[in-house]
């Protein structure tokens, strides 16, 4: 999962970055409304936007209005100190999917982030099933035939992206975009190494990560 945080309070932003990265997400941060707007116009790989309303240079509601005017259905969670009924209604009317008032519980925020990400991906359950492979997005645990598969954080992120697009082609560039934050250098060769390691752990029975030469990868079920 890749998340953009638009928050000008650096202390709060640092706490959110630590919490969400610890839960396995790739997280980028901007501190102004203009930066948020520019990032959202140039990157289509975000799964969620966490948006403060009181942003400098461009108000959060204007960021949201411009995002929706471009036809984007990206899930948006508003975080703000403005907690009046009027403010909440205005935020939701502008197209926000959820609204949390500061101060808030990080545990509750994590749960709401997971719920919004699932809604955005069209998976109402926190688990994704692919043949004998089951992935629990909340617990970040993968099992095959009921037995837990030991995966690194990067391998879990890779598996999550492939499962969300099972049966469809995922290019190396898309994997880099979904897994890596700004400033993080991960080459296409490194993606090949991660794919190789993941294959050794999950290609049991009918599961296969097929290589489409020159294009990318596809998670498949081999007909029995």
DRENPA-3360 file (N, C-alpha, C; in nm, 2 decimals, always signed):
BEGIN
1 = XXXXXXXX = +0.08/-0.12/+0.00/+0.00/+0.00/+0.00/+0.09/+0.13/+0.00 ~ +0.05/+0.22/-0.08/+0.13/+0.35/-0.09/+0.04/+0.46/-0.05 ~ +0.09/+0.54/+0.05/+0.00/+0.65/+0.11/+0.07/+0.78/+0.09 ~ +0.00/+0.89/+0.06/+0.05/+1.02/+0.07/-0.01/+1.10/+0.19 ~ +0.08/+1.15/+0.27/+0.03/+1.24/+0.38/+0.06/+1.38/+0.35 ~ -0.05/+1.46/+0.36/-0.03/+1.61/+0.34/-0.06/+1.67/+0.48 ~ +0.05/+1.71/+0.55/+0.04/+1.76/+0.69/+0.15/+1.86/+0.71 ~ +0.12/+1.98/+0.76/+0.23/+2.08/+0.78/+0.28/+2.07/+0.92;
9 = XXXXXXXX = +0.22/+2.00/+1.01/+0.28/+1.98/+1.15/+0.38/+1.87/+1.14 ~ +0.51/+1.90/+1.15/+0.62/+1.81/+1.12/+0.62/+1.70/+1.23 ~ +0.59/+1.73/+1.36/+0.59/+1.63/+1.46/+0.48/+1.53/+1.44 ~ +0.36/+1.58/+1.41/+0.25/+1.48/+1.38/+0.28/+1.40/+1.25 ~ +0.34/+1.47/+1.15/+0.37/+1.39/+1.03/+0.47/+1.28/+1.05 ~ +0.58/+1.31/+1.14/+0.68/+1.21/+1.17/+0.62/+1.09/+1.24 ~ +0.52/+1.12/+1.33/+0.45/+1.01/+1.40/+0.37/+0.92/+1.31 ~ +0.30/+0.99/+1.21/+0.22/+0.91/+1.11/+0.31/+0.83/+1.02;
17 = XXXXXXXX = +0.43/+0.89/+0.98/+0.52/+0.82/+0.89/+0.57/+0.69/+0.96 ~ +0.61/+0.71/+1.09/+0.67/+0.59/+1.16/+0.56/+0.48/+1.18 ~ +0.44/+0.53/+1.22/+0.34/+0.43/+1.24/+0.30/+0.35/+1.12 ~ +0.28/+0.43/+1.01/+0.23/+0.36/+0.88/+0.34/+0.28/+0.82 ~ +0.46/+0.33/+0.83/+0.57/+0.25/+0.77/+0.59/+0.12/+0.85 ~ +0.57/+0.13/+0.98/+0.59/+0.01/+1.06/+0.48/-0.10/+1.03 ~ +0.36/-0.05/+0.98/+0.26/-0.14/+0.94/+0.28/-0.19/+0.80 ~ +0.39/-0.15/+0.73/+0.42/-0.21/+0.60/+0.39/-0.12/+0.48;
25 = XXXXXXXX = +0.34/+0.00/+0.51/+0.30/+0.08/+0.39/+0.42/+0.16/+0.34 ~ +0.42/+0.20/+0.21/+0.52/+0.29/+0.16/+0.45/+0.43/+0.18 ~ +0.52/+0.53/+0.24/+0.45/+0.65/+0.28/+0.54/+0.77/+0.23 ~ +0.47/+0.87/+0.16/+0.54/+0.99/+0.12/+0.47/+1.11/+0.19 ~ +0.55/+1.21/+0.21/+0.49/+1.33/+0.29/+0.52/+1.46/+0.22 ~ +0.42/+1.54/+0.22/+0.43/+1.68/+0.17/+0.37/+1.77/+0.28 ~ +0.42/+1.90/+0.28/+0.38/+1.99/+0.39/+0.30/+2.11/+0.35 ~ +0.26/+2.11/+0.22/+0.18/+2.22/+0.17/+0.07/+2.17/+0.07;
33 = XXXXXXXX = -0.03/+2.25/+0.06/-0.13/+2.21/-0.04/-0.09/+2.21/-0.18 ~ +0.00/+2.30/-0.22/+0.05/+2.30/-0.36/+0.13/+2.17/-0.39 ~ +0.21/+2.13/-0.29/+0.29/+2.01/-0.31/+0.20/+1.89/-0.32 ~ +0.10/+1.89/-0.24/+0.00/+1.77/-0.24/-0.07/+1.77/-0.38 ~ -0.11/+1.88/-0.42/-0.18/+1.89/-0.55/-0.09/+1.84/-0.66 ~ +0.04/+1.89/-0.66/+0.14/+1.85/-0.77/+0.16/+1.70/-0.76 ~ +0.18/+1.64/-0.64/+0.21/+1.50/-0.62/+0.09/+1.42/-0.68 ~ -0.03/+1.46/-0.65/-0.15/+1.38/-0.69/-0.17/+1.39/-0.84;
41 = XXXXXXXX = -0.12/+1.50/-0.90/-0.14/+1.51/-1.05/-0.04/+1.43/-1.12 ~ +0.08/+1.40/-1.06/+0.19/+1.33/-1.13/+0.20/+1.18/-1.09 ~ +0.13/+1.14/-0.99/+0.15/+1.00/-0.94/+0.01/+0.93/-0.93 ~ -0.01/+0.83/-1.00/-0.14/+0.76/-0.99/-0.13/+0.63/-0.91 ~ -0.02/+0.61/-0.84/+0.00/+0.48/-0.77/-0.03/+0.49/-0.62 ~ -0.08/+0.61/-0.57/-0.12/+0.62/-0.43/-0.25/+0.54/-0.41 ~ -0.26/+0.47/-0.29/-0.38/+0.40/-0.26/-0.46/+0.48/-0.16 ~ -0.41/+0.58/-0.10/-0.48/+0.66/+0.00/-0.41/+0.80/+0.02;
49 = XXXXXXXX = -0.50/+0.90/+0.04/-0.45/+1.03/+0.08/-0.49/+1.07/+0.22 ~ -0.40/+1.10/+0.31/-0.43/+1.15/+0.44/-0.41/+1.30/+0.44 ~ -0.52/+1.38/+0.46/-0.52/+1.52/+0.42/-0.55/+1.61/+0.54 ~ -0.46/+1.70/+0.58/-0.49/+1.80/+0.67/-0.56/+1.92/+0.60 ~ -0.65/+1.98/+0.67/-0.72/+2.09/+0.60/-0.65/+2.22/+0.60 ~ -0.58/+2.25/+0.72/-0.51/+2.38/+0.73/-0.38/+2.39/+0.67 ~ -0.36/+2.35/+0.54/-0.23/+2.34/+0.48/-0.19/+2.48/+0.43 ~ -0.07/+2.52/+0.43/-0.02/+2.65/+0.37/-0.03/+2.64/+0.22;
57 = XXXXXXXX = -0.04/+2.76/+0.16/-0.04/+2.78/+0.01/-0.16/+2.73/-0.06 ~ -0.23/+2.62/-0.02/-0.35/+2.58/-0.08/-0.43/+2.50/+0.03 ~ -0.55/+2.54/+0.06/-0.63/+2.48/+0.16/-0.66/+2.33/+0.13 ~ -0.66/+2.25/+0.23/-0.69/+2.11/+0.21/-0.82/+2.08/+0.13 ~ -0.92/+2.16/+0.16/-1.05/+2.14/+0.08/-1.03/+2.17/-0.07 ~ -0.94/+2.27/-0.10/-0.92/+2.30/-0.24/-0.84/+2.18/-0.31 ~ -0.74/+2.12/-0.23/-0.67/+2.01/-0.28/-0.77/+1.90/-0.31 ~ -0.86/+1.87/-0.22/-0.96/+1.77/-0.24/-1.06/+1.80/-0.36;
65 = XXXXXXXX = -1.10/+1.93/-0.37/-1.19/+1.97/-0.48/-1.12/+1.94/-0.61 ~ -0.99/+1.98/-0.62/-0.92/+1.96/-0.75/-0.90/+1.82/-0.78 ~ -0.87/+1.74/-0.68/-0.86/+1.59/-0.70/-0.98/+1.53/-0.76 ~ -1.10/+1.56/-0.70/-1.22/+1.51/-0.74/-1.26/+1.56/-0.88 ~ -1.23/+1.69/-0.91/-1.26/+1.74/-1.04/-1.19/+1.68/-1.15 ~ -1.07/+1.61/-1.12/-1.00/+1.53/-1.22/-1.05/+1.39/-1.23 ~ -1.16/+1.36/-1.16/-1.22/+1.23/-1.17/-1.16/+1.12/-1.09 ~ -1.07/+1.16/-1.00/-1.00/+1.06/-0.91/-1.09/+1.01/-0.81;
73 = XXXXXXXX = -1.09/+0.87/-0.79/-1.17/+0.81/-0.68/-1.08/+0.77/-0.56 ~ -0.96/+0.83/-0.56/-0.86/+0.79/-0.45/-0.92/+0.81/-0.31 ~ -0.92/+0.71/-0.23/-0.98/+0.73/-0.09/-0.90/+0.84/-0.02 ~ -0.98/+0.93/+0.05/-0.92/+1.04/+0.12/-0.97/+1.04/+0.27 ~ -0.87/+1.05/+0.36/-0.90/+1.06/+0.50/-0.86/+1.20/+0.55 ~ -0.96/+1.28/+0.60/-0.92/+1.41/+0.64/-0.88/+1.40/+0.79 ~ -0.77/+1.47/+0.82/-0.73/+1.49/+0.96/-0.73/+1.63/+0.99 ~ -0.80/+1.68/+1.09/-0.80/+1.82/+1.12/-0.84/+1.85/+1.26;
81 = XXXXXXXX = -0.80/+1.97/+1.30/-0.84/+2.02/+1.43/-0.98/+2.08/+1.43 ~ -1.03/+2.11/+1.31/-1.16/+2.17/+1.29/-1.27/+2.06/+1.30 ~ -1.34/+2.05/+1.41/-1.42/+1.93/+1.43/-1.57/+1.97/+1.45 ~ -1.61/+2.09/+1.40/-1.75/+2.12/+1.41/-1.83/+2.04/+1.31 ~ -1.96/+2.02/+1.33/-2.05/+1.95/+1.24/-2.04/+2.01/+1.10 ~ -2.04/+2.14/+1.09/-2.03/+2.21/+0.96/-1.91/+2.17/+0.89 ~ -1.79/+2.17/+0.96/-1.66/+2.14/+0.89/-1.67/+1.99/+0.84 ~ -1.72/+1.90/+0.93/-1.72/+1.76/+0.89/-1.81/+1.74/+0.76;
89 = XXXXXXXX = -1.93/+1.81/+0.76/-2.02/+1.80/+0.65/-1.95/+1.85/+0.52 ~ -1.89/+1.97/+0.54/-1.82/+2.03/+0.43/-1.71/+1.94/+0.37 ~ -1.63/+1.88/+0.46/-1.53/+1.79/+0.41/-1.58/+1.67/+0.33 ~ -1.69/+1.61/+0.39/-1.75/+1.49/+0.32/-1.82/+1.53/+0.19 ~ -1.88/+1.65/+0.19/-1.95/+1.70/+0.07/-1.84/+1.73/-0.04 ~ -1.72/+1.76/+0.00/-1.62/+1.79/-0.10/-1.56/+1.66/-0.16 ~ -1.60/+1.54/-0.10/-1.56/+1.42/-0.15/-1.47/+1.33/-0.06 ~ -1.45/+1.38/+0.06/-1.37/+1.29/+0.16/-1.44/+1.16/+0.19;
97 = XXXXXXXX = -1.37/+1.06/+0.22/-1.43/+0.93/+0.25/-1.44/+0.91/+0.40 ~ -1.35/+0.98/+0.47/-1.36/+0.96/+0.62/-1.30/+1.09/+0.68 ~ -1.32/+1.11/+0.81/-1.29/+1.23/+0.88/-1.25/+1.20/+1.02 ~ -1.13/+1.24/+1.06/-1.09/+1.22/+1.20/-1.04/+1.36/+1.26 ~ -1.09/+1.38/+1.38/-1.05/+1.51/+1.45/-0.93/+1.48/+1.53 ~ -0.84/+1.59/+1.54/-0.72/+1.58/+1.62/-0.76/+1.62/+1.76 ~ -0.70/+1.56/+1.87/-0.61/+1.45/+1.87/-0.69/+1.32/+1.84 ~ -0.61/+1.22/+1.79/-0.68/+1.09/+1.76/-0.59/+0.98/+1.80;
105 = XXXXXXXX = -0.65/+0.86/+1.80/-0.57/+0.74/+1.84/-0.50/+0.68/+1.71 ~ -0.37/+0.66/+1.72/-0.30/+0.60/+1.61/-0.35/+0.46/+1.57 ~ -0.40/+0.39/+1.68/-0.45/+0.26/+1.65/-0.58/+0.27/+1.57 ~ -0.67/+0.36/+1.60/-0.79/+0.38/+1.53/-0.76/+0.43/+1.39 ~ -0.66/+0.52/+1.38/-0.62/+0.57/+1.24/-0.58/+0.45/+1.15 ~ -0.49/+0.37/+1.21/-0.44/+0.25/+1.13/-0.56/+0.17/+1.08 ~ -0.66/+0.14/+1.17/-0.78/+0.06/+1.13/-0.85/+0.13/+1.02 ~ -0.87/+0.26/+1.03/-0.95/+0.34/+0.93/-0.87/+0.34/+0.79;
113 = XXXXXXXX = -0.74/+0.35/+0.80/-0.66/+0.34/+0.68/-0.67/+0.21/+0.61 ~ -0.67/+0.10/+0.69/-0.69/-0.03/+0.63/-0.83/-0.04/+0.56 ~ -0.93/+0.01/+0.63/-1.06/+0.00/+0.58/-1.08/+0.08/+0.45 ~ -1.02/+0.20/+0.45/-1.03/+0.28/+0.33/-0.96/+0.22/+0.21 ~ -0.84/+0.16/+0.24/-0.76/+0.10/+0.14/-0.83/-0.02/+0.08 ~ -0.90/-0.10/+0.17/-0.97/-0.22/+0.11/-1.09/-0.17/+0.03 ~ -1.16/-0.06/+0.07/-1.27/-0.01/-0.01/-1.22/+0.04/-0.14 ~ -1.11/+0.10/-0.14/-1.05/+0.15/-0.27/-1.01/+0.04/-0.37;
121 = XXXXXXXX = -0.97/-0.07/-0.31/-0.93/-0.18/-0.40/-1.05/-0.28/-0.42 ~ -1.17/-0.25/-0.37/-1.28/-0.33/-0.39/-1.27/-0.47/-0.32 ~ -1.20/-0.47/-0.21/-1.19/-0.60/-0.13/-1.25/-0.57/+0.01 ~ -1.38/-0.60/+0.03/-1.44/-0.57/+0.16/-1.38/-0.64/+0.28 ~ -1.32/-0.76/+0.25/-1.26/-0.84/+0.36/-1.11/-0.80/+0.37 ~ -1.05/-0.82/+0.49/-0.91/-0.79/+0.51/-0.82/-0.90/+0.46 ~ -0.88/-1.01/+0.41/-0.81/-1.12/+0.36/-0.83/-1.14/+0.21 ~ -0.72/-1.17/+0.14/-0.72/-1.20/+0.00/-0.69/-1.34/-0.02;
129 = XXXXXXXX = -0.77/-1.42/-0.10/-0.75/-1.56/-0.12/-0.71/-1.59/-0.26 ~ -0.61/-1.67/-0.28/-0.57/-1.70/-0.42/-0.53/-1.85/-0.41 ~ -0.62/-1.94/-0.45/-0.60/-2.08/-0.43/-0.57/-2.11/-0.29 ~ -0.47/-2.19/-0.26/-0.44/-2.22/-0.12/-0.37/-2.11/-0.04 ~ -0.34/-2.00/-0.11/-0.27/-1.89/-0.05/-0.37/-1.79/+0.01 ~ -0.36/-1.75/+0.13/-0.44/-1.65/+0.20/-0.35/-1.55/+0.26 ~ -0.38/-1.42/+0.23/-0.30/-1.31/+0.28/-0.39/-1.22/+0.37 ~ -0.36/-1.20/+0.49/-0.43/-1.12/+0.58/-0.37/-0.98/+0.58;
137 = XXXXXXXX = -0.44/-0.88/+0.52/-0.38/-0.75/+0.51/-0.37/-0.67/+0.65 ~ -0.46/-0.70/+0.74/-0.45/-0.64/+0.87/-0.33/-0.69/+0.95 ~ -0.32/-0.82/+0.95/-0.21/-0.88/+1.03/-0.08/-0.90/+0.95 ~ -0.09/-0.87/+0.82/+0.03/-0.89/+0.73/+0.09/-1.03/+0.75 ~ +0.00/-1.13/+0.73/+0.05/-1.27/+0.74/+0.00/-1.34/+0.62 ~ +0.08/-1.42/+0.56/+0.05/-1.51/+0.45/+0.05/-1.65/+0.49 ~ -0.04/-1.73/+0.45/-0.04/-1.87/+0.48/-0.07/-1.95/+0.35 ~ -0.02/-2.07/+0.34/-0.05/-2.16/+0.23/-0.09/-2.29/+0.29;
145 = XXXXXXXX = -0.21/-2.33/+0.26/-0.27/-2.45/+0.32/-0.27/-2.44/+0.47 ~ -0.29/-2.32/+0.52/-0.30/-2.30/+0.66/-0.17/-2.29/+0.73 ~ -0.06/-2.30/+0.66/+0.08/-2.29/+0.72/+0.14/-2.15/+0.69 ~ +0.19/-2.08/+0.79/+0.24/-1.95/+0.77/+0.37/-1.95/+0.68 ~ +0.38/-1.86/+0.59/+0.49/-1.84/+0.51/+0.58/-1.73/+0.56 ~ +0.70/-1.75/+0.59/+0.79/-1.65/+0.64/+0.83/-1.55/+0.52 ~ +0.79/-1.43/+0.53/+0.82/-1.33/+0.43/+0.88/-1.20/+0.49 ~ +0.97/-1.14/+0.42/+1.02/-1.01/+0.46/+0.92/-0.90/+0.44;
153 = XXXXXXXX = +0.94/-0.78/+0.49/+0.85/-0.67/+0.47/+0.84/-0.64/+0.32 ~ +0.95/-0.64/+0.25/+0.95/-0.62/+0.10/+0.87/-0.73/+0.03 ~ +0.89/-0.85/+0.07/+0.83/-0.96/+0.00/+0.68/-0.96/+0.03 ~ +0.64/-0.92/+0.15/+0.49/-0.90/+0.18/+0.43/-0.79/+0.09 ~ +0.50/-0.68/+0.08/+0.45/-0.57/-0.01/+0.43/-0.61/-0.15 ~ +0.53/-0.69/-0.20/+0.53/-0.74/-0.34/+0.41/-0.83/-0.35 ~ +0.39/-0.92/-0.26/+0.28/-1.02/-0.27/+0.15/-0.95/-0.27 ~ +0.14/-0.85/-0.18/+0.01/-0.77/-0.17/-0.02/-0.71/-0.31;
161 = XXXXXXXX = +0.07/-0.65/-0.37/+0.05/-0.58/-0.50/+0.00/-0.69/-0.60 ~ +0.08/-0.80/-0.61/+0.04/-0.91/-0.71/-0.10/-0.97/-0.68 ~ -0.13/-0.98/-0.55/-0.26/-1.04/-0.52/-0.37/-0.94/-0.55 ~ -0.35/-0.81/-0.53/-0.45/-0.72/-0.57/-0.48/-0.71/-0.72 ~ -0.38/-0.76/-0.79/-0.40/-0.76/-0.94/-0.38/-0.90/-1.00 ~ -0.42/-1.00/-0.92/-0.40/-1.14/-0.96/-0.47/-1.16/-1.10 ~ -0.40/-1.23/-1.18/-0.45/-1.26/-1.32/-0.42/-1.15/-1.42 ~ -0.37/-1.04/-1.37/-0.34/-0.93/-1.46/-0.19/-0.89/-1.46;
169 = XXXXXXXX = -0.14/-0.84/-1.56/+0.00/-0.80/-1.57/+0.04/-0.68/-1.48 ~ +0.15/-0.70/-1.41/+0.20/-0.59/-1.33/+0.35/-0.56/-1.38 ~ +0.37/-0.44/-1.43/+0.51/-0.41/-1.48/+0.60/-0.39/-1.37 ~ +0.73/-0.40/-1.40/+0.83/-0.37/-1.30/+0.82/-0.22/-1.25 ~ +0.80/-0.13/-1.34/+0.78/+0.01/-1.31/+0.67/+0.03/-1.21 ~ +0.56/-0.04/-1.23/+0.44/-0.03/-1.14/+0.48/-0.09/-1.00 ~ +0.56/-0.19/-1.00/+0.60/-0.25/-0.87/+0.69/-0.15/-0.80 ~ +0.78/-0.09/-0.87/+0.87/+0.01/-0.81/+0.78/+0.13/-0.75;
177 = XXXXXXXX = +0.68/+0.18/-0.83/+0.60/+0.29/-0.79/+0.52/+0.26/-0.67 ~ +0.47/+0.13/-0.66/+0.38/+0.09/-0.55/+0.46/+0.06/-0.42 ~ +0.58/+0.02/-0.43/+0.66/-0.03/-0.32/+0.75/+0.07/-0.26 ~ +0.79/+0.17/-0.34/+0.90/+0.26/-0.30/+0.86/+0.40/-0.28 ~ +0.91/+0.47/-0.18/+0.88/+0.60/-0.15/+0.98/+0.69/-0.23 ~ +0.94/+0.82/-0.23/+1.03/+0.92/-0.29/+1.17/+0.91/-0.23 ~ +1.27/+0.92/-0.32/+1.41/+0.91/-0.27/+1.46/+0.77/-0.25 ~ +1.38/+0.67/-0.25/+1.42/+0.54/-0.23/+1.46/+0.48/-0.36;
185 = XXXXXXXX = +1.58/+0.43/-0.37/+1.64/+0.38/-0.50/+1.62/+0.23/-0.50 ~ +1.53/+0.18/-0.58/+1.51/+0.04/-0.61/+1.51/+0.02/-0.76 ~ +1.61/-0.06/-0.81/+1.62/-0.08/-0.95/+1.53/-0.19/-1.00 ~ +1.51/-0.20/-1.13/+1.43/-0.32/-1.18/+1.51/-0.45/-1.15 ~ +1.64/-0.45/-1.15/+1.71/-0.57/-1.11/+1.68/-0.61/-0.97 ~ +1.67/-0.52/-0.88/+1.63/-0.55/-0.74/+1.49/-0.61/-0.74 ~ +1.40/-0.56/-0.82/+1.27/-0.62/-0.82/+1.28/-0.77/-0.87 ~ +1.36/-0.80/-0.96/+1.38/-0.94/-1.01/+1.43/-1.02/-0.90;
193 = XXXXXXXX = +1.52/-0.97/-0.81/+1.57/-1.05/-0.70/+1.45/-1.08/-0.60 ~ +1.37/-0.97/-0.57/+1.26/-0.99/-0.48/+1.16/-1.10/-0.53 ~ +1.14/-1.09/-0.66/+1.04/-1.18/-0.73/+1.10/-1.33/-0.71 ~ +1.23/-1.34/-0.74/+1.29/-1.47/-0.73/+1.28/-1.53/-0.58 ~ +1.30/-1.45/-0.48/+1.29/-1.49/-0.34/+1.14/-1.53/-0.31 ~ +1.05/-1.45/-0.36/+0.91/-1.47/-0.33/+0.86/-1.60/-0.40 ~ +0.91/-1.62/-0.52/+0.87/-1.75/-0.59/+0.91/-1.87/-0.51 ~ +1.04/-1.87/-0.46/+1.09/-1.98/-0.38/+1.00/-2.02/-0.26;
201 = XXXXXXXX = +0.93/-1.91/-0.21/+0.85/-1.93/-0.09/+0.70/-1.96/-0.12 ~ +0.65/-1.92/-0.23/+0.50/-1.93/-0.25/+0.47/-2.02/-0.37 ~ +0.56/-2.05/-0.45/+0.53/-2.13/-0.57/+0.52/-2.28/-0.53 ~ +0.41/-2.31/-0.46/+0.38/-2.45/-0.42/+0.24/-2.48/-0.47 ~ +0.23/-2.60/-0.53/+0.10/-2.64/-0.58/+0.06/-2.56/-0.70 ~ -0.06/-2.50/-0.70/-0.11/-2.43/-0.82/-0.08/-2.29/-0.83 ~ +0.01/-2.23/-0.75/+0.04/-2.09/-0.75/+0.17/-2.06/-0.83 ~ +0.16/-1.96/-0.92/+0.28/-1.93/-1.00/+0.29/-1.78/-1.03;
209 = XXXXXXXX = +0.41/-1.73/-1.02/+0.43/-1.59/-1.07/+0.49/-1.60/-1.21 ~ +0.41/-1.58/-1.31/+0.46/-1.59/-1.44/+0.53/-1.46/-1.49 ~ +0.64/-1.48/-1.56/+0.72/-1.37/-1.62/+0.67/-1.35/-1.76 ~ +0.63/-1.22/-1.79/+0.59/-1.19/-1.93/+0.71/-1.11/-1.98 ~ +0.80/-1.17/-2.06/+0.92/-1.11/-2.09/+0.91/-0.97/-2.15 ~ +0.99/-0.88/-2.09/+0.99/-0.74/-2.13/+0.87/-0.66/-2.08 ~ +0.77/-0.72/-2.01/+0.65/-0.65/-1.97/+0.64/-0.65/-1.82 ~ +0.65/-0.77/-1.76/+0.63/-0.77/-1.61/+0.60/-0.91/-1.56;
217 = XXXXXXXX = +0.51/-0.91/-1.46/+0.47/-1.04/-1.39/+0.32/-1.05/-1.38 ~ +0.28/-1.17/-1.36/+0.14/-1.20/-1.34/+0.12/-1.32/-1.24 ~ +0.05/-1.30/-1.14/+0.02/-1.40/-1.04/-0.09/-1.49/-1.09 ~ -0.06/-1.62/-1.11/-0.16/-1.71/-1.17/-0.19/-1.83/-1.08 ~ -0.30/-1.89/-1.12/-0.33/-2.02/-1.06/-0.32/-2.12/-1.18 ~ -0.24/-2.23/-1.16/-0.23/-2.33/-1.26/-0.35/-2.42/-1.25 ~ -0.42/-2.44/-1.36/-0.54/-2.53/-1.36/-0.50/-2.67/-1.31 ~ -0.58/-2.73/-1.22/-0.54/-2.87/-1.18/-0.59/-2.97/-1.27;
% end
